[in-house]
């Protein structure tokens, strides 16, 4: 365990020092098909749109030759060489023997370090290296974080007033949402869990479109079929939220497999919480992604709580980051409330995923400030002052604001203007969404299949006849 | 009771025979690997011949409507002969040639060629990525297939045995069936999920599942069951071309059926039933392996003077009520023969559907012959008793036609 940790942190340092790809000694599973790692120049690293100029692919993805049995990294560290130079080729590769019976500890001496750029006051930490952000991007990131916060509070209030049936806020995780989204291009596919509306917001989903989905009206792209916050938009490459936990993680791997087959210069990102990592789908998906070498970023929002289950009841490992190496996936732990750290880490991850066709696991440590959803009262299982401390002292939005203000890119007038404007737009969007018609009865039966089969046509006919016969039992404003 | 392994038997006139007079070789001699080249022929006089090679005199056409029983020399007929698993492979290969987005994923489908050799040779031809060997995680590779399908591929997910797909139920029900609907039609899932199911030869309870019962409720999926090389290839191609998620049920014991199929390209319709034998007296609805038990019973029934109409429903979801209805209106008597268990099986839903829609046309209550509600036992005799046998079918028809 300790050896692995050193290796992974080493690789990140090397990344920054040289901006080159990877040290072959720290890469996992040398595959004989991949003759060499592609060169990775500084220019490609900086270019967000990534023209991929130097990607020399000698990998024939449709080669008829079978992947030869992958050999586990051939660690010929001198450490292992001392006196027991007996080594045997078991299936899976060479492994050195040792006469010393030593169990790998279940918990490390020290937890995996967490990458951070900005301190609590929004000042860049002295020795940190990070991806520089332009003013335009930084301001857009900040505005979107504020928009997300405002949208959350307005929708939450609307639910409490009974205007929508359900809502789940993203409070405390705005940096995760926006900073990760800001790195990706529109061609990168997003497979969300349900606490990532900020990614959709960044991609251009309007407040009105959010409101339409929450109210389930006829303008909702989901045609009123899903609960609020289960957004989905194919034109934004944001795959519809399903309520099932972690089922999207294997979907993401399948999508990355599809991208690899098409040789597209894009990656997939999928989000899930700490609780989601307990699902079998998470483990198998990581395993698959490593074996198939596909470009996917696994982003874990470790916010400490799965409804009322704290992480201490969820797993006993050092968080989620240590699970990556168990499957042969390169991983990093970042401060989830630090916009620049997330931005930098996701940027590096994306480059590695696409250039090297490998999965990356990012664990972002953060805190779920809000309740799990409007059906939850988290004060019942955690102290109120803890929640308040994270809400105010550790607010990621405020932290980033301090940084952009210190750069002279933002001031308090912008702040109040923005918040007022967004709030007004939100209230207007809600009003419009509320008044809009609900989807017509016909939409109950469409899209089950590509064309409605005869039994569904019959059932629709039956329903319409029933409604006509007993109009008093049906709401008059339901469109047909 | 003799269940014929391998290709259909000669259509010589036969009296109903007493199983006690038959001395069948021990089941040990009929292992899967041997089945390819050897099978039992039960003669009308009750004697048993153990053939070690494919006889020329065998009827290979599984549609038993013709009176002539001997197959002419194979060379002069059009088309080509192959086994059912080869037909599946042919369909699969044609579709993979035709459309580069078609891919296969499953356990041991690549270099091993699949546990029933349906994907044999495909990995060599198309590469390891397009015929993908997955680790053992059914729910997750089905999920992977769904994600790939939403992103533009047309994956075929193979369950090594249908029973293993119970592990994939979450993905199949909650995501595969639902995501097209819940996304408002934005994301489609043109996936094919296939695999061998049904009761085999002493495979034990876990490997003898009839998953069509469990899956039939899931909205958003289509289910079809193949039974002959002809419809296996046709349904495979249709399923791949369909924009909807399709579950294709194959049967472990039917993979070595031999038939002559056309050289020209053809596709079967996913929603149509197949008229196996037109008749006047009674409608027998069945699918998959039970079709052969029904046809065997049909021979007996014909000799007793009955004229059964046999329909292989093929489409398990949705039912082809048009074909079925026309038949019911003609014969007024329905017998359903299935391998599913009594409770909640395909037969149960079919009974309900026919009763609802064609009640006025029925002269007698529908009889549904199914397996009992027990896990399939290992012991050969016990296993045989859980599966509907031709003699029961004959008895049921006699009962219906009183």
Interface residues (C-beta under 8 A of the other chain):
Chain A: X61 X62 X63 X64 X65 X66 X67 X189 X191 X220 X221 X222 X223 X225 X226 X230 X232 X233 X234 X239 X240 X242 X243 X244 X247 X248 X249 X250 X251 X252 X253 X254 X255 X257 X258 X259 X260 X261 X262 X280 X281 X283 X284 X285 X287 X288 X291 X292 X446 X447 X448 X449 X450 X453 X454 X455
Chain B: X103 X110 X111 X123 X124 X125 X126 X127 X128 X129 X130 X132 X134 X135 X137 X139 X140 X141 X142 X143 X144 X145 X146 X147 X148 X149 X150 X151 X152 X153 X155 X170 X171 X174 X175 X178 X179 X180 X181 X182 X183 X184 X185 X186 X187 X188 X219 X220 X222 X242 X243 X244 X271 X318 X319 X321 X322
